[in-house]
Amino acid sequence: MHSENFNGHSMTGELRRVMVCPPANAGWNIPGKAAVWRELGFQHAPDFAAAHSQHQILCRLLSESGAEVVCLPSAESLTLDAVYAHDASLATDQGLVLMNPGKKNRMAEAKAHASFCGQLGIPVYGEIGLPGTSESGDIVWLDSRTLLIGHGYRTNRAGIEQMRALLLSEEAQKNVEVLSAPLPYGPGPSACLHLMSLMSMLDERTILVDLPWLAVETVELLKGRGFRLIEVEYSERATLACNVLSLGRKRLIAIAENVKTNQIMRDAGFDVRTFPGSEICINGSGGPTCLTRPLLRM
């Protein structure tokens, strides 16, 4: 099922429709919700005004690039993490696959995505259920027929197997190869280390990578498939330099604080647009890809 309304299977096609969840809709301005920032792994108490301003700049960049920006409505069930709209669902050519996040406070987000996207005419194709866990921050389309899924604390083996079964079904035309990428222990289970913390697709042949943190087998896989790997400036690892959103046609959105990495990408031939991410990104450990759920690329 291909639709002019939605699709998936690319992280580098021209972005035409994208869902975001503004900080207000995720309750950043509600004292009771903001009070649990420590338990959710934020670095400090949220500054709603700064986060709102930074998110608005991101949305303006998305609109100026030609994308239709739609906003996930607020809901009582959503927590601060809902601002990172990428993680709770995966867009495919058949519809949304709802995730079962490894972070328990995020489980309600998938239902919110399903309800809102249903109103946009985007069906639910499937969902990941226990014992499987899965978050889309661990899922990277290398091309339209190859899905690389990070195996770590947020996405487990059962979740990967369920995704493989969904994408090898008759309805999905059995044409997607699902590969697993082991993730490092890193800072430990409480930290948010997704596969997309370590690699971002810049175009069809180029990947921005945090090379020392990728598994040997993952690096060999990428090199074996002929990808050009560009390394981030490692002094900018903590400010999420490796998390970059492709708009298609060599255009990227990156966090303004990562000056050196952004220059590396410009030197490699990319048009890098930036927004300040101190509050909306770095505080909660979610970059521009995390803040966006692409729904249609051309």
VOPAGU-2260 file (C-alpha; in pm, 1 decimal, decimal comma):
REM VOPAGU-2260
SITE   aa  ch    i         X         Y         Z
SITE  MET   A    0       0,0       0,0       0,0
SITE  HIS   A    1     160,1     324,4    -112,9
SITE  SER   A    2     -20,1     643,4     -37,0
SITE  GLU   A    3      24,2    1009,1    -123,9
SITE  ASN   A    4     -58,2    1062,1     242,7
SITE  PHE   A    5     218,2     863,4     411,7
SITE  ASN   A    6     508,1     627,0     357,0
SITE  GLY   A    7     826,0     504,9     524,0
SITE  HIS   A    8    1135,4     310,4     416,8
SITE  SER   A    9    1358,6     617,0     372,3
SITE  MET   A   10    1541,7     853,4     605,2
SITE  THR   A   11    1686,0    1068,4     327,4
SITE  GLY   A   12    1405,0    1132,5      76,4
SITE  GLU   A   13    1266,9    1485,0      54,7
SITE  LEU   A   14    1068,2    1542,7     374,2
SITE  ARG   A   15     707,9    1638,0     291,7
SITE  ARG   A   16     511,7    1565,6     609,6
SITE  VAL   A   17     634,5    1540,6     966,8
SITE  MET   A   18     475,8    1507,2    1309,4
SITE  VAL   A   19     613,3    1691,7    1612,5
SITE  CYS   A   20     500,6    1725,0    1974,4
SITE  PRO   A   21     557,3    2078,2    2106,5
SITE  PRO   A   22     678,9    2105,2    2468,5
SITE  ALA   A   23     341,3    2240,4    2582,9
SITE  ASN   A   24     166,3    1934,3    2438,0
SITE  ALA   A   25     408,3    1710,4    2631,6
SITE  GLY   A   26     336,2    1898,2    2954,6
SITE  TRP   A   27     666,5    2083,2    2994,9
SITE  ASN   A   28     463,9    2377,6    3128,7
SITE  ILE   A   29     268,6    2166,5    3381,5
SITE  PRO   A   30     445,2    2170,2    3721,5
SITE  GLY   A   31     341,5    1815,9    3816,2
SITE  LYS   A   32     474,8    1670,2    3491,6
SITE  ALA   A   33     792,3    1879,2    3492,5
SITE  ALA   A   34     869,0    1776,4    3852,6
SITE  VAL   A   35     968,8    1420,5    3756,7
SITE  TRP   A   36    1253,3    1532,5    3528,3
SITE  ARG   A   37    1515,3    1344,5    3732,1
SITE  GLU   A   38    1337,4    1009,5    3699,7
SITE  LEU   A   39    1312,5    1060,6    3323,5
SITE  GLY   A   40    1686,3    1120,4    3290,3
SITE  PHE   A   41    1682,5    1494,7    3216,2
SITE  GLN   A   42    1995,6    1688,0    3313,5
SITE  HIS   A   43    1806,2    1965,0    3492,1
SITE  ALA   A   44    1453,8    2094,6    3550,1
SITE  PRO   A   45    1294,4    2189,9    3216,5
SITE  ASP   A   46    1296,4    2554,1    3115,3
SITE  PHE   A   47     966,8    2567,1    2931,1
SITE  ALA   A   48    1011,3    2912,3    2774,9
SITE  ALA   A   49    1352,4    2822,7    2628,6
SITE  ALA   A   50    1231,3    2481,9    2509,0
SITE  HIS   A   51     923,6    2636,5    2345,4
SITE  SER   A   52    1134,3    2897,3    2165,7
SITE  GLN   A   53    1387,9    2641,6    2042,4
SITE  HIS   A   54    1114,2    2403,3    1924,4
SITE  GLN   A   55     945,8    2686,6    1731,6
SITE  ILE   A   56    1272,4    2755,2    1546,7
SITE  LEU   A   57    1295,5    2386,1    1454,3
SITE  CYS   A   58     935,9    2390,8    1325,4
SITE  ARG   A   59    1009,0    2700,6    1119,2
SITE  LEU   A   60    1310,1    2528,3     959,3
SITE  LEU   A   61    1091,4    2226,4     877,8
SITE  SER   A   62     819,7    2444,0     721,8
SITE  GLU   A   63    1070,1    2649,6     524,3
SITE  SER   A   64    1212,5    2327,9     379,1
SITE  GLY   A   65     870,4    2247,9     230,1
SITE  ALA   A   66     743,1    2001,3     489,6
SITE  GLU   A   67     390,4    2006,4     629,4
SITE  VAL   A   68     429,4    2011,8    1009,8
SITE  VAL   A   69     151,2    1847,5    1213,6
SITE  CYS   A   70     137,0    1850,9    1593,9
SITE  LEU   A   71      53,5    1559,1    1820,9
SITE  PRO   A   72    -223,4    1687,0    2052,8
SITE  SER   A   73    -166,9    1710,6    2427,1
SITE  ALA   A   74    -297,9    1423,9    2639,6
SITE  GLU   A   75    -300,1    1349,8    3009,9
SITE  SER   A   76    -107,0    1026,2    2947,0
SITE  LEU   A   77     190,9    1199,0    2785,3
SITE  THR   A   78     511,2    1275,0    2978,7
SITE  LEU   A   79     799,6    1514,4    2908,0
SITE  ASP   A   80     955,2    1250,4    2680,0
SITE  ALA   A   81     664,8    1274,5    2432,6
SITE  VAL   A   82     837,3    1580,4    2282,1
SITE  TYR   A   83    1072,3    1323,6    2124,1
SITE  ALA   A   84     802,3    1219,4    1877,8
SITE  HIS   A   85    1026,1     989,5    1674,2
SITE  ASP   A   86    1041,3     699,4    1917,1
SITE  ALA   A   87     688,2     569,6    1971,8
SITE  SER   A   88     601,4     473,9    1613,5
SITE  LEU   A   89     768,1     374,5    1289,0
SITE  ALA   A   90     628,2     491,4     956,2
SITE  THR   A   91     623,5     222,0     686,1
SITE  ASP   A   92     468,4     203,5     341,0
SITE  GLN   A   93     187,6      -4,0     497,7
SITE  GLY   A   94     114,4     237,1     784,0
SITE  LEU   A   95     241,0     292,6    1136,0
SITE  VAL   A   96     406,9      24,6    1343,3
SITE  LEU   A   97     343,9     108,5    1708,9
SITE  MET   A   98     641,7      63,7    1936,0
SITE  ASN   A   99     648,4     -88,7    2284,6
SITE  PRO   A  100     909,7     138,1    2445,6
SITE  GLY   A  101    1167,0      -1,9    2684,0
SITE  LYS   A  102    1114,3     314,4    2891,0
SITE  LYS   A  103     785,3     249,4    3069,3
SITE  ASN   A  104     660,7     608,6    3097,5
SITE  ARG   A  105     655,3     620,4    2716,3
SITE  MET   A  106     414,9     330,7    2654,7
SITE  ALA   A  107     112,1     562,2    2622,5
SITE  GLU   A  108     275,0     756,6    2339,0
SITE  ALA   A  109     218,9     482,7    2080,1
SITE  LYS   A  110    -159,0     493,5    2134,3
SITE  ALA   A  111    -153,2     872,9    2105,4
SITE  HIS   A  112      35,0     842,8    1773,9
SITE  ALA   A  113    -214,8     584,7    1646,7
SITE  SER   A  114    -515,9     798,9    1736,6
SITE  PHE   A  115    -382,3    1120,5    1584,9
SITE  CYS   A  116    -235,9     961,9    1270,7
SITE  GLY   A  117    -561,5     772,0    1219,6
SITE  GLN   A  118    -733,1    1110,6    1190,9
SITE  LEU   A  119    -478,1    1198,1     920,3
SITE  GLY   A  120    -569,4     885,2     726,0
SITE  ILE   A  121    -261,4     687,5     829,7
SITE  PRO   A  122    -355,2     334,4     940,3
SITE  VAL   A  123    -186,5     117,7    1201,2
SITE  TYR   A  124      -8,2    -167,4    1025,9
SITE  GLY   A  125     111,7    -352,4    1335,0
SITE  GLU   A  126     250,9    -317,7    1681,8
SITE  ILE   A  127     529,3    -454,2    1896,3
SITE  GLY   A  128     405,6    -629,8    2210,3
SITE  LEU   A  129     556,9    -798,0    2515,3
SITE  PRO   A  130     793,6    -967,0    2561,6
SITE  GLY   A  131     923,0    -743,9    2280,3
SITE  THR   A  132    1037,7    -388,5    2340,9
SITE  SER   A  133    1125,9    -144,9    2064,7
SITE  GLU   A  134    1186,8     227,0    2016,3
SITE  SER   A  135    1225,4     390,5    1675,5
SITE  GLY   A  136    1541,4     567,1    1790,3
SITE  ASP   A  137    1702,5     226,1    1742,5
SITE  ILE   A  138    1573,1     183,5    1385,6
SITE  VAL   A  139    1755,9     306,7    1074,9
SITE  TRP   A  140    1650,0     255,9     712,3
SITE  LEU   A  141    1975,8     198,5     522,3
SITE  ASP   A  142    1767,9     188,2     204,1
SITE  SER   A  143    1406,1     110,6     115,3
SITE  ARG   A  144    1460,8    -263,3     159,6
SITE  THR   A  145    1707,0    -276,3     449,5
SITE  LEU   A  146    1623,3    -195,6     810,6
SITE  LEU   A  147    1899,6    -186,3    1072,0
SITE  ILE   A  148    1777,3    -221,3    1432,5
SITE  GLY   A  149    1992,2    -157,5    1737,2
SITE  HIS   A  150    1978,2    -432,2    2002,2
SITE  GLY   A  151    2021,3    -268,9    2341,5
SITE  TYR   A  152    1830,7    -166,1    2652,2
SITE  ARG   A  153    1535,5      -5,2    2473,6
SITE  THR   A  154    1494,0    -257,6    2190,4
SITE  ASN   A  155    1534,5    -627,3    2268,2
SITE  ARG   A  156    1571,0    -939,9    2057,5
SITE  ALA   A  157    1198,6   -1022,8    2076,8
SITE  GLY   A  158    1110,9    -674,6    1951,5
SITE  ILE   A  159    1348,8    -713,8    1657,7
SITE  GLU   A  160    1197,6   -1053,9    1570,8
SITE  GLN   A  161     845,0    -907,3    1576,6
SITE  MET   A  162     954,1    -626,8    1344,3
SITE  ARG   A  163    1113,7    -879,5    1109,4
SITE  ALA   A  164     789,0   -1082,1    1100,0
SITE  LEU   A  165     583,1    -768,7    1021,8
SITE  LEU   A  166     808,7    -662,1     735,8
SITE  LEU   A  167     840,1   -1011,9     589,3
SITE  SER   A  168     463,6   -1062,1     576,6
SITE  GLU   A  169     256,9   -1101,4     259,8
SITE  GLU   A  170     111,2    -752,6     305,8
SITE  ALA   A  171     460,0    -599,7     322,7
SITE  GLN   A  172     549,4    -799,1       7,8
SITE  LYS   A  173     824,9    -984,5     195,1
SITE  ASN   A  174    1090,1    -753,1      62,5
SITE  VAL   A  175    1248,7    -589,9     367,8
SITE  GLU   A  176    1566,0    -731,7     520,1
SITE  VAL   A  177    1582,9    -666,8     894,4
SITE  LEU   A  178    1935,1    -666,2    1039,6
SITE  SER   A  179    2038,3    -641,0    1404,0
SITE  ALA   A  180    2313,2    -410,1    1531,3
SITE  PRO   A  181    2447,8    -476,6    1883,2
SITE  LEU   A  182    2468,1    -163,2    2097,0
SITE  PRO   A  183    2738,4     -94,9    2356,6
SITE  TYR   A  184    2680,8     -88,1    2731,4
SITE  GLY   A  185    2779,0     279,2    2723,0
SITE  PRO   A  186    2676,4     480,8    3029,4
SITE  GLY   A  187    2450,1     193,7    3141,3
SITE  PRO   A  188    2079,3     102,9    3134,6
SITE  SER   A  189    1946,4     433,9    3268,0
SITE  ALA   A  190    2106,8     640,3    2990,7
SITE  CYS   A  191    1942,0     680,5    2652,9
SITE  LEU   A  192    2174,5     526,3    2398,9
SITE  HIS   A  193    1990,4     455,9    2074,8
SITE  LEU   A  194    2138,9     335,7    1746,0
SITE  MET   A  195    2050,0     680,8    1612,0
SITE  SER   A  196    2268,8     830,8    1886,0
SITE  LEU   A  197    2558,6     671,0    1697,2
SITE  MET   A  198    2465,7     715,3    1330,2
SITE  SER   A  199    2252,6     944,7    1113,1
SITE  MET   A  200    2175,3     897,8     743,1
SITE  LEU   A  201    2274,2    1220,2     564,6
SITE  ASP   A  202    2191,4    1103,2     212,4
SITE  GLU   A  203    2150,4     770,7      33,4
SITE  ARG   A  204    2523,1     697,2      45,6
SITE  THR   A  205    2656,2     902,1     340,6
SITE  ILE   A  206    2627,8     831,6     714,5
SITE  LEU   A  207    2742,5    1049,6    1002,9
SITE  VAL   A  208    2890,1     815,0    1265,1
SITE  ASP   A  209    3031,4     803,1    1615,3
SITE  LEU   A  210    3274,7     536,6    1502,7
SITE  PRO   A  211    3433,1     425,5    1833,3
SITE  TRP   A  212    3089,4     351,5    1980,5
SITE  LEU   A  213    2962,2     140,5    1689,7
SITE  ALA   A  214    3016,2    -235,7    1699,5
SITE  VAL   A  215    3281,5    -374,5    1464,3
SITE  GLU   A  216    3022,0    -582,7    1279,5
SITE  THR   A  217    2804,5    -274,4    1220,5
SITE  VAL   A  218    3096,1     -74,0    1080,5
SITE  GLU   A  219    3193,8    -365,6     855,5
SITE  LEU   A  220    2834,3    -397,7     735,7
SITE  LEU   A  221    2816,0     -27,7     644,3
SITE  LYS   A  222    3154,0     -27,6     472,9
SITE  GLY   A  223    3069,5    -351,5     292,3
SITE  ARG   A  224    2758,5    -184,3     148,5
SITE  GLY   A  225    2967,5     103,5      18,1
SITE  PHE   A  226    2852,7     382,2     248,7
SITE  ARG   A  227    3071,3     687,7     297,6
SITE  LEU   A  228    3121,8     732,6     672,0
SITE  ILE   A  229    3179,1    1082,4     811,4
SITE  GLU   A  230    3297,2    1099,2    1172,3
SITE  VAL   A  231    3161,3    1348,4    1423,6
SITE  GLU   A  232    3387,6    1574,4    1626,1
SITE  TYR   A  233    3418,4    1362,5    1940,2
SITE  SER   A  234    3436,5    1659,6    2177,2
SITE  GLU   A  235    3071,7    1721,5    2073,4
SITE  ARG   A  236    2947,5    1370,0    2153,8
SITE  ALA   A  237    2773,7    1483,2    2474,9
SITE  THR   A  238    2583,1    1754,7    2287,9
SITE  LEU   A  239    2434,2    1498,4    2045,1
SITE  ALA   A  240    2646,6    1591,6    1743,5
SITE  CYS   A  241    2567,7    1259,8    1575,3
SITE  ASN   A  242    2191,4    1324,5    1576,4
SITE  VAL   A  243    2112,8    1501,6    1247,4
SITE  LEU   A  244    1789,8    1511,1    1044,6
SITE  SER   A  245    1803,3    1477,7     665,7
SITE  LEU   A  246    1552,2    1691,2     475,0
SITE  GLY   A  247    1655,4    1536,8     142,0
SITE  ARG   A  248    1851,4    1695,8    -142,9
SITE  LYS   A  249    2167,7    1744,7      68,8
SITE  ARG   A  250    1981,5    1956,3     326,0
SITE  LEU   A  251    2020,7    1879,7     697,0
SITE  ILE   A  252    1896,2    2010,6    1031,7
SITE  ALA   A  253    2149,0    1997,0    1316,0
SITE  ILE   A  254    2195,5    2141,1    1665,6
SITE  ALA   A  255    2365,3    2482,0    1653,2
SITE  GLU   A  256    2590,0    2407,8    1952,0
SITE  ASN   A  257    2784,6    2143,6    1753,2
SITE  VAL   A  258    2986,9    2392,8    1551,3
SITE  LYS   A  259    3274,7    2162,4    1456,0
SITE  THR   A  260    3062,6    1868,3    1341,9
SITE  ASN   A  261    2833,0    2100,7    1147,5
SITE  GLN   A  262    3137,7    2239,7     965,4
SITE  ILE   A  263    3257,6    1885,3     887,5
SITE  MET   A  264    2921,7    1819,0     720,2
SITE  ARG   A  265    2932,6    2147,9     527,8
SITE  ASP   A  266    3283,9    2061,8     407,2
SITE  ALA   A  267    3140,7    1729,7     284,9
SITE  GLY   A  268    2893,0    1915,7      62,6
SITE  PHE   A  269    2582,4    1945,0     280,2
SITE  ASP   A  270    2354,1    2243,3     344,4
SITE  VAL   A  271    2334,1    2244,2     726,0
SITE  ARG   A  272    2054,2    2445,7     889,0
SITE  THR   A  273    2071,7    2480,0    1267,9
SITE  PHE   A  274    1860,8    2561,8    1571,0
SITE  PRO   A  275    1965,1    2609,0    1936,3
SITE  GLY   A  276    1919,3    2283,1    2124,5
SITE  SER   A  277    2046,0    2346,1    2478,1
SITE  GLU   A  278    1704,5    2293,9    2637,0
SITE  ILE   A  279    1485,0    2103,7    2391,5
SITE  CYS   A  280    1759,6    1860,0    2283,8
SITE  ILE   A  281    2058,4    1836,1    2514,4
SITE  ASN   A  282    1869,6    1850,8    2846,7
SITE  GLY   A  283    1653,9    1549,4    2755,9
SITE  SER   A  284    1906,2    1371,4    2530,1
SITE  GLY   A  285    1707,6    1395,5    2205,7
SITE  GLY   A  286    1831,3    1561,0    1886,2
SITE  PRO   A  287    1647,9    1679,1    1573,5
SITE  THR   A  288    1569,9    1326,0    1453,0
SITE  CYS   A  289    1423,8    1244,4    1795,8
SITE  LEU   A  290    1201,8    1555,3    1785,2
SITE  THR   A  291    1046,4    1454,5    1451,5
SITE  ARG   A  292     833,4    1163,9    1329,2
SITE  PRO   A  293     859,3    1179,7     946,7
SITE  LEU   A  294     533,9    1057,9     785,6
SITE  LEU   A  295     598,8    1123,5     416,7
SITE  ARG   A  296     913,4    1150,5     210,0
SITE  MET   A  297     938,2    1172,5    -168,7
